[in-house]
């Protein structure tokens, strides 16, 4: 079983910079989740540099320990995790990179391992979802972002970008939009009907104002009702956070959420059948304080905690079933 290589008395700033001191391993046996970097930013429409996001997030994850005090769980008791390193991509060539990302992720999904991808720009979600669907069929999308990313390219020869992937993934059958939800949308669109594209595809869309009108438990219940027991792909664009908390991103939008709110939203999603995560759009060169990468690392830790909580619940149910069988 793989666990963070942390020992009392050894400084947390020492050693190779893997995520949360997880062992760097590419053997997929005895693995429940894998943290994977995708240093790709060819899909951006504004500021470049998110190719350096994975290394920055790893750097700022060094003080994370595997125990969630808030959730009351030592993750290492229930899940075995690794840092798988970075996927191979082809800078400047989006289609070739998509093919490479998908092919490298398929064996991971085939083994039932839950990938946690660190981007990279948000366009990496397209091959990620495509690989997930090869194992699970159409997935339900739970999408935290300030943009819907369901735009339509005016030129089909270059349709892929970080603003279009959830349109094409839904149209091509990798995402079941009728059981999916997008949250946090805000900013200044090109038209007043900018959110209609997502809703016409079947997504439920909650603007930042919509989310703010709900309590966090109400939001989490709405998400759970929407996706049901379906396999869930959870994606978190760091610009869901207000730029005060995430200045290091390429397309920031004011009026967003704070880190505590984001943590509480994620913590409320226990019980979802989550089969894949990604965390995207960290652009470290725009944040000399590195607080964006720090917040991203902590969000990724919440992903790990959700996996561990689900495994604990599965273990408890299995034990109860075994006890019932013995008594019966």
Buried (B, 14 or more C-beta within 10 A) or exposed (E): EBBBBBEEEEEEEEEEBBBBBBBEBEEBEEBBBBBBBBBBBBBBBEBBBBBBBBBBBBBBBBEBBBBBEEBEBEBBBBBBBBBBBBBEBBEEEBEEBBBBBBEBBBEBBEEEBBBBBBBBBBBBBBBBBBBBBBBBEBBBBBBBBBBBBBBEBEEEEEBBBBBBBBBBBBEEEBBBBEBBBBBBBBBEBEEEEBBEBBBEBEBBBBBBEBBEEBEBEEBBEBBBEBBEEBBBBBBBBBBBBBBEBBBBBBBBBEEBBEBEBBBBBBBBBBEBBBBBBBBBBBBBEBBEEBBBBBBBBBBBBBBBBBBBBBBBEEEEEEEEEEEEEEEE
